[in-house]
Amino acid sequence: MPIIYNCSGYEDMETLELLEGTVDIYIPDVKYSDDEIAFKYSGVKDYVEVNRVALKEMKRQVGDLTVDSEGAAQKGFIVRHLVLPGNVENTKKALEFIAKNYQKILL
């Protein structure tokens, strides 16, 4: 059974380094594509940079998503996006980033 790390995507690199070799599937969020919106809703000023560095590290550790013959995830990387009402541009930019950088994931 795979070990899944379901997280906010705002992860410390030291934590991710400690998890290397333990986690089979990372499921991070990409909540924001704009630091002003991140600060408004989550009180963090550097969300976008921290999130993107964390995603890159997670992907490096586990690679593209692989599934078994029944379609169950076994190893890899699945990204979620939080759609905020009234913030269509945030969603567009987040999805553009995901599509550009992580083409072989399930949304």
URNOR-V864197 format. One record per residue. N is the residue number from 1. SS is DSSP state (hx for helix, st for strand, lp for the rest). D_LAST is the distance of its C-alpha to the last C-alpha in whole Angstrom. Layout:
n={N & N}
ss={SS & SS}
d_last={D_LAST & D_LAST}
//
This chain:
n={1 & 2 & 3 & 4 & 5 & 6 & 7 & 8 & 9 & 10 & 11 & 12 & 13 & 14 & 15 & 16 & 17 & 18 & 19 & 20 & 21 & 22 & 23 & 24 & 25 & 26 & 27 & 28 & 29 & 30 & 31 & 32 & 33 & 34 & 35 & 36 & 37 & 38 & 39 & 40 & 41 & 42 & 43 & 44 & 45 & 46 & 47 & 48 & 49 & 50 & 51 & 52 & 53 & 54 & 55 & 56 & 57 & 58 & 59 & 60 & 61 & 62 & 63 & 64 & 65 & 66 & 67 & 68 & 69 & 70 & 71 & 72 & 73 & 74 & 75 & 76 & 77 & 78 & 79 & 80 & 81 & 82 & 83 & 84 & 85 & 86 & 87 & 88 & 89 & 90 & 91 & 92 & 93 & 94 & 95 & 96 & 97 & 98 & 99 & 100 & 101 & 102 & 103 & 104 & 105 & 106 & 107}
ss={lp & lp & lp & st & st & st & st & lp & lp & lp & lp & lp & hx & hx & hx & hx & hx & hx & hx & lp & lp & lp & lp & lp & st & st & st & st & st & st & lp & lp & lp & lp & hx & hx & hx & hx & hx & hx & hx & hx & lp & lp & lp & lp & hx & hx & hx & hx & hx & hx & hx & hx & hx & hx & hx & hx & hx & hx & hx & hx & lp & lp & lp & st & st & lp & lp & lp & lp & lp & st & st & st & st & st & st & st & st & st & lp & lp & lp & lp & lp & lp & hx & hx & hx & hx & hx & hx & hx & hx & hx & hx & hx & hx & hx & hx & lp & lp & lp & lp & lp & lp}
d_last={22 & 19 & 19 & 16 & 16 & 14 & 15 & 15 & 15 & 18 & 20 & 23 & 24 & 26 & 24 & 22 & 25 & 26 & 23 & 23 & 24 & 23 & 19 & 17 & 14 & 13 & 10 & 11 & 10 & 11 & 13 & 15 & 16 & 20 & 22 & 24 & 22 & 21 & 25 & 25 & 23 & 22 & 26 & 25 & 26 & 24 & 20 & 19 & 21 & 20 & 17 & 16 & 19 & 18 & 14 & 16 & 18 & 16 & 15 & 18 & 19 & 17 & 15 & 13 & 11 & 14 & 15 & 18 & 20 & 18 & 15 & 15 & 13 & 16 & 15 & 13 & 10 & 7 & 6 & 6 & 8 & 11 & 12 & 16 & 19 & 21 & 19 & 17 & 18 & 16 & 13 & 14 & 15 & 12 & 10 & 13 & 13 & 9 & 10 & 13 & 13 & 10 & 10 & 10 & 6 & 4 & 0}
//
